[in-house]
């Protein structure tokens, strides 16, 4: 019964933290075990795995004496295993993105934080851009996979760019 309660509380902890961070209960931890190229940052998976290992060693080590019972340590481990890698990797991604965006020298820029992106981007119909830029009236969108801007086709740009940019540069649907 105690094992069931511990696992139930840990699952509740996972669902709560995942819902708060990502807006859904996507299985983030599976990203550590399956190949993924969704984020173009070097060593992000290794860093996240290292953080989870540190949290695990500090909370779940059976050789240490704890004042906190396992029924609470496991849910705390689950919550911190989601929270810490997401916060550190998100800050790292934001820092890299802002550095690369600055080097791009866009005429106009509309960007959002990594933390907003992980809540918005997984939606079915994609009308959300991590960042949008105009350079010489050529529209660009940011890719975390490539960690760079890519050119937007005009037929896509009309759906996602601010109206003022489209009017200023004459970006229209092209059949």
C-alpha positions as CSV (number, residue, x, y, z in Angstrom):
1,X,0.0,0.0,0.0
2,X,2.9,2.4,0.8
3,X,4.5,1.7,-2.6
4,X,1.2,2.5,-4.4
5,X,0.8,5.7,-2.4
6,X,4.4,6.7,-3.2
7,X,4.0,6.0,-6.9
8,X,0.6,7.8,-7.0
9,X,2.0,10.9,-5.3
10,X,5.0,10.8,-7.7
11,X,2.7,10.5,-10.7
12,X,0.7,13.4,-9.4
13,X,3.8,15.4,-8.9
14,X,4.9,14.7,-12.5
15,X,1.5,15.7,-13.9
16,X,1.4,18.9,-11.9
17,X,4.9,20.1,-12.8
18,X,4.6,19.0,-16.4
19,X,1.2,20.7,-16.8
20,X,2.6,23.9,-15.3
21,X,5.8,23.9,-17.4
22,X,4.5,22.7,-20.7
23,X,0.8,23.3,-20.6
24,X,0.3,19.5,-21.0
25,X,1.5,16.3,-19.6
26,X,4.0,15.4,-22.4
27,X,6.5,12.7,-21.3
28,X,9.5,15.0,-21.2
29,X,11.7,12.3,-19.6
30,X,11.3,10.1,-22.7
31,X,13.4,12.8,-24.5
32,X,16.4,11.5,-22.6
33,X,16.0,8.0,-23.9
34,X,15.1,8.4,-27.5
35,X,17.0,10.3,-30.2
36,X,15.7,13.8,-30.7
37,X,16.9,16.7,-32.8
38,X,14.2,19.2,-31.7
39,X,16.8,21.4,-29.9
40,X,20.0,22.4,-31.6
41,X,21.9,23.2,-28.5
42,X,25.1,21.1,-28.0
43,X,25.1,18.7,-25.1
44,X,21.6,19.6,-23.8
45,X,20.6,16.0,-23.3
46,X,23.8,15.2,-21.4
47,X,23.3,18.3,-19.2
48,X,19.7,17.4,-18.4
49,X,20.7,13.8,-17.6
50,X,23.5,15.0,-15.3
51,X,21.0,17.2,-13.4
52,X,18.5,14.4,-13.0
53,X,21.4,12.1,-11.8
54,X,22.4,14.8,-9.2
55,X,18.8,15.2,-8.0
56,X,18.5,11.4,-7.8
57,X,21.7,10.9,-5.8
58,X,20.8,13.7,-3.4
59,X,17.3,12.5,-2.8
60,X,17.1,8.8,-3.4
61,X,20.5,7.5,-2.2
62,X,19.6,4.5,0.1
63,X,22.9,4.8,2.0
64,X,22.0,8.3,3.5
65,X,19.8,8.9,6.4
66,X,16.9,11.2,5.6
67,X,14.4,12.9,7.9
68,X,12.0,13.0,4.9
69,X,10.3,9.7,4.2
70,X,10.5,8.1,0.7
71,X,6.8,8.8,0.2
72,X,7.8,12.5,-0.2
73,X,11.3,12.1,-1.6
74,X,10.2,10.3,-4.8
75,X,7.6,13.0,-5.7
76,X,10.2,15.7,-5.0
77,X,12.7,13.8,-7.2
78,X,10.1,13.6,-10.0
79,X,9.3,17.3,-9.7
80,X,12.9,18.5,-9.6
81,X,13.8,16.1,-12.5
82,X,11.4,18.0,-14.7
83,X,11.9,21.4,-13.3
84,X,15.7,21.8,-13.0
85,X,16.7,20.6,-16.5
86,X,13.9,22.7,-18.1
87,X,14.9,25.8,-16.2
88,X,18.6,25.5,-16.9
89,X,18.3,24.4,-20.5
90,X,15.6,27.0,-21.1
91,X,17.9,29.7,-19.8
92,X,20.8,28.3,-21.9
93,X,18.6,28.3,-25.0
94,X,17.4,31.9,-24.4
95,X,20.9,33.1,-23.9
96,X,22.2,31.4,-27.1
97,X,19.1,32.6,-29.0
98,X,19.5,36.2,-28.0
99,X,23.2,36.1,-28.8
100,X,22.5,34.7,-32.3
101,X,19.6,37.0,-32.9
102,X,21.8,40.0,-32.1
103,X,24.4,38.8,-34.6
104,X,21.6,38.5,-37.2
105,X,21.0,42.3,-37.1
106,X,17.4,42.2,-38.2
107,X,15.6,45.5,-39.1
108,X,12.5,44.4,-37.1
109,X,12.2,41.6,-34.5
110,X,9.4,39.9,-32.5
111,X,10.7,37.2,-30.2
112,X,9.5,35.2,-27.3
113,X,11.2,33.3,-24.5
114,X,12.0,29.6,-24.7
115,X,9.6,29.1,-21.8
116,X,6.7,30.5,-23.8
117,X,7.7,28.5,-26.8
118,X,7.5,25.2,-24.9
119,X,4.0,26.0,-23.9
120,X,2.8,27.3,-27.3
121,X,4.8,25.4,-30.0
122,X,3.5,21.9,-29.5
123,X,0.0,22.9,-30.7
124,X,-1.5,21.2,-33.7
125,X,-1.9,24.1,-36.1
126,X,1.2,26.2,-36.0
127,X,0.6,30.0,-36.0
128,X,3.2,30.6,-33.3
129,X,6.8,31.6,-34.0
130,X,9.6,31.4,-31.5
131,X,10.9,34.6,-33.1
132,X,10.2,36.5,-36.3
133,X,12.5,38.9,-38.0
134,X,12.5,41.2,-41.1
135,X,15.7,42.0,-42.8
136,X,15.5,44.0,-45.9
137,X,11.8,43.1,-46.0
138,X,12.6,39.4,-46.2
139,X,10.7,37.5,-43.5
140,X,12.5,35.0,-41.2
141,X,11.4,32.7,-38.4
142,X,13.6,31.2,-35.6
143,X,14.3,27.5,-35.4
144,X,15.4,26.0,-32.1
145,X,16.3,22.8,-34.1
146,X,18.8,24.8,-36.2
147,X,19.5,27.5,-33.7
148,X,19.2,30.0,-36.6
149,X,16.7,32.0,-38.7
150,X,15.2,30.5,-41.8
151,X,13.4,32.3,-44.6
152,X,9.6,32.3,-44.5
153,X,7.7,31.7,-47.7
154,X,5.3,34.6,-48.4
155,X,2.3,32.2,-48.2
156,X,3.4,31.3,-44.7
157,X,4.4,34.8,-43.7
158,X,0.9,36.2,-44.3
159,X,-0.4,33.9,-41.5
160,X,2.2,34.5,-38.8
161,X,3.8,38.0,-39.2
162,X,2.4,41.1,-37.7
163,X,0.1,43.0,-40.0
164,X,2.2,46.1,-39.9
165,X,5.2,44.2,-41.2
166,X,3.2,42.7,-44.0
167,X,1.8,46.0,-45.1
168,X,5.2,47.8,-44.8
169,X,6.9,45.2,-47.0
170,X,4.0,44.3,-49.3
171,X,4.0,40.6,-48.3
172,X,0.9,39.0,-49.9
173,X,-0.5,35.6,-50.8
174,X,1.2,34.3,-54.0
175,X,-0.8,31.7,-55.9
